[in-house]
Every structure is written in C-alpha cells, then in structure tokens.
Amino acid sequence: MGPASGTSILSQVYGFPNPSHSGTTFIHYRLSGDARAVRVKVLDPAGKVVAQPATGVADRLGSAEHAIAWNHASSASGVYLCRVEVESDRGVEVLFTKLAVTR
C-alpha cells in the first residue's frame, strides 16, 4: 500500500542530460524524508528491464537530491522509461520519467 495522500517523500525524478548521447546520464530524484531503500530500473518501450543502476540501500537516505549514473553506452538510440521506487516508513512510492538516448 502506498503512502497516505499528501505524505509523499519522493519527487522531482528526472534524467540529466536528457537527451543523452555521451554514454552516461544521471537519474536524479528528490527525497523530502528518510528512505530505507531506493530501487531504480530502466525499461525499454516494451517494458523489459535493460538496466538496474546501483541504488541506495540499507543506510537511510535523507532529505536531499540524489543522483545515480546510468551507463547506456551499449543501449540503442530511443526512449526509455525510468522507474524510481522508494521504500520508507510511510510505504512504497513509485515515480517514472522518460530518458532519451541518441547516437
């Protein structure tokens, strides 16, 4: 079950640079409270997971903007969907953003 209305701690999920052609883009997300775990998945248009960049787990991640690098050097040009899942005392929250890769 997700958090109660108005108590969301996950916000502002985006990639930079976006579009990216350098081989690496950074997935940014903002937390407004403590999180137990953050899981990030990058999916292709068919919904297949193509990457799971390193994520923050175990130690609590506090209120701040965080970033995770995604090395997409071996990925084809196209639009990908990024899923960011945060687990906290308030429940599990999920946000999505689009990431574009160009060659």
C-alpha positions as CSV (number, residue, x, y, z in Angstrom):
1,M,0.0,0.0,0.0
2,G,1.3,3.5,-0.9
3,P,1.6,6.5,1.4
4,A,-1.4,8.4,2.6
5,S,-2.4,11.4,0.5
6,G,-0.1,14.4,1.0
7,T,2.7,12.5,2.6
8,S,4.8,11.7,-0.4
9,I,8.6,11.9,0.1
10,L,9.6,11.2,-3.5
11,S,9.5,14.0,-6.0
12,Q,11.3,15.6,-9.0
13,V,12.5,12.5,-10.8
14,Y,14.4,13.4,-14.0
15,G,17.4,12.5,-16.1
16,F,20.3,14.8,-17.0
17,P,21.5,15.2,-19.6
18,N,18.3,14.3,-21.4
19,P,18.5,13.5,-24.2
20,S,21.9,12.0,-23.7
21,H,24.5,10.9,-26.3
22,S,27.6,10.8,-24.1
23,G,27.1,7.3,-22.8
24,T,26.1,8.3,-19.3
25,T,23.1,10.1,-17.9
26,F,22.3,10.8,-14.3
27,I,18.9,9.9,-12.8
28,H,18.0,12.5,-10.2
29,Y,15.4,12.2,-7.5
30,R,14.5,14.3,-4.5
31,L,13.5,12.9,-1.1
32,S,11.7,15.1,1.4
33,G,12.2,12.5,4.2
34,D,14.1,9.4,5.2
35,A,14.0,6.3,2.9
36,R,15.1,2.7,3.7
37,A,15.7,1.8,0.1
38,V,15.7,3.2,-3.4
39,R,15.4,1.0,-6.4
40,V,15.9,2.3,-10.0
41,K,15.1,0.4,-13.1
42,V,15.4,1.5,-16.7
43,L,12.9,-0.2,-19.1
44,D,12.7,-0.3,-22.9
45,P,9.4,0.6,-24.7
46,A,8.3,-3.0,-24.4
47,G,8.7,-2.9,-20.6
48,K,11.8,-5.1,-20.4
49,V,14.3,-4.1,-17.8
50,V,17.5,-3.1,-19.6
51,A,19.4,-1.7,-16.5
52,Q,19.3,-1.5,-12.8
53,P,21.8,1.2,-11.8
54,A,23.4,1.0,-8.4
55,T,20.9,2.2,-5.8
56,G,21.0,3.3,-2.2
57,V,20.0,0.6,0.2
58,A,20.5,-0.3,3.9
59,D,21.6,3.1,5.2
60,R,18.8,5.6,5.4
61,L,18.9,8.2,2.6
62,G,17.8,11.5,4.0
63,S,16.1,14.6,2.6
64,A,18.1,15.8,-0.4
65,E,18.5,15.4,-4.1
66,H,20.3,12.2,-5.0
67,A,21.6,11.0,-8.4
68,I,22.5,7.6,-9.8
69,A,24.6,7.2,-13.0
70,W,23.2,5.0,-15.9
71,N,25.9,4.0,-18.4
72,H,23.9,3.5,-21.6
73,A,26.9,3.1,-23.9
74,S,25.6,-0.3,-25.1
75,S,22.0,0.8,-25.4
76,A,20.3,1.6,-28.7
77,S,19.1,5.1,-29.5
78,G,15.5,5.5,-28.4
79,V,13.2,6.5,-25.5
80,Y,13.5,4.6,-22.2
81,L,11.3,4.7,-19.1
82,C,13.0,5.1,-15.7
83,R,11.2,3.7,-12.7
84,V,12.3,5.0,-9.3
85,E,10.9,3.2,-6.2
86,V,11.4,4.4,-2.7
87,E,10.6,2.4,0.5
88,S,10.1,4.4,3.7
89,D,8.2,4.2,6.9
90,R,5.3,5.7,5.0
91,G,5.1,2.9,2.5
92,V,6.4,2.4,-1.1
93,E,6.3,5.2,-3.7
94,V,7.0,4.9,-7.4
95,L,7.6,7.7,-10.0
96,F,8.5,7.4,-13.6
97,T,10.4,9.6,-16.1
98,K,11.4,9.3,-19.7
99,L,15.0,9.1,-20.8
100,A,16.1,9.7,-24.4
101,V,19.3,8.2,-25.8
102,T,20.7,9.5,-29.1
103,R,23.7,8.4,-31.1
